[in-house]
Amino acid sequence: MKKIITLVFVSALGGLLTLGGYKLFVEENGQDLLVEQRSDFPVFVPTNTTNTLNTNASSAPNFVNAAEKSLDAVVHVKNTSVVSAPTTMQDLFFGRQSQRAQVGTGSGVVISPTGYIVTNNHVIKNANEISITLNNNKVYNAELIGTDETTDIALLKIETDEDLPFMAFGDSDNAKVGEWVLAVGNPFNLNSTVTAGIISAKSRDLSGQHMQSFIQTDAAVNPGNSGGALVNTNGDLIGINTAISSQTGSYIGYSFAVPSNIARKIVNDIMEYGNVQNGILGVVGGALNSAAAEELGTDITEGFYVSEVQEDTGASKAGIKSGDIIKKIDKVEIHKFSDLTGYLKTKSPDDVVNVTLLRDGDLEEVPVTLLKPTSYTLPTIGLIKNPTEKELKRFKSDYGVKISELDENYRANWIKSGVEEGSIITKINGKKLYTVEDAQSAIKTRRYNEPLQIEVINKNGEKVVYNFR
């Protein structure tokens, strides 16, 4: 018993000594370590607990299926044209001009199992012979079905014994900035080449004349890729590769493609009508920005400002007025001019579009029926319109556009040369005119510094060619 009491006493004494030592030495020294809490530190730090390794692995884009869907449908296009060769002493002696064959190459996309192929107009321009090489190395001669220089789209046809692998047009309106895409083509004559990138921008205009509405991508596109496919990760054809932005002629960062919705519409028109049928809204104006908004006295910096509504057009019939701001057409938001022109290029005459307007601070939606262009102001000539069959027969012509009103600055000169209101313009720079759209296209696609050549049937029924510089 005595031993147990002694053991308890010793244990208690040891505990008291330990506690006293802690209080005397450890706790007093610990007070010197205390610091004032800084108020500029966050109370907590947000932390992402996701396993990034697994996430990156599962979300990494896989282009294998898209490439497999598109490779066999993209073809090599060879354009052989005859051009003037350098003049030799023998040519001078015999008074002749030497010629030589010039070969250009590009790409194309098979869009039907029966052999229809879409490519760029500049790939086959001035071709005397066009040949197509499939991915299986079979070679065919191609027939040119039709072209549209404004959008740089051409349609070819080859005859084969079996159905061809082809790509169906996707919906380019659904393409998103930042989306992964593939460029499939034949750069530098290297068949079946696939490069990857993202969509950098949409509705991009390189001309400065609001004629274009390209998809911009950073997928590598080089000479020979023109006319090839721009494909999303599902293998959908969302564009036809057309141009690059470069000071060297090769890819340095950005390339541009005609959206599939525009290309599809052009192809359908060529197949059905032989030319492109454009539907016009009937408004004149420009895109808004800070400078334009300040000048117009509005705080809206995005949209299309309507400065004028043309007579007898869908816009005038729908009640659109000068001063309205177009914010949306159907489901497409209008931020700049090329948004508007790009979407309208996918539409045809008699199509109805829903136009969302901002008027006096309020949004309203009106349906507008698109119409064919019926008039156009031609430089140096004046106002031209589509003629009636009776007016064409009077001048014994099957084609041409009518001069409705002469330009006042040139009126006296035209009348002196026998050209007056009612005369028929048959060609511009060698291109036959059937509608005012043809005249408008001929002017817009005229090369820089190219002379303007106009063929007119004057009042005496004579065809006269006039040249302007």
Summary of the structure (lengths in Angstrom):
residues: 469
radius of gyration: 34.7
end to end distance: 130.2
largest distance: 148.5
contacts: 1425
relative contact order: 0.08
helix: 25%
strand: 34%
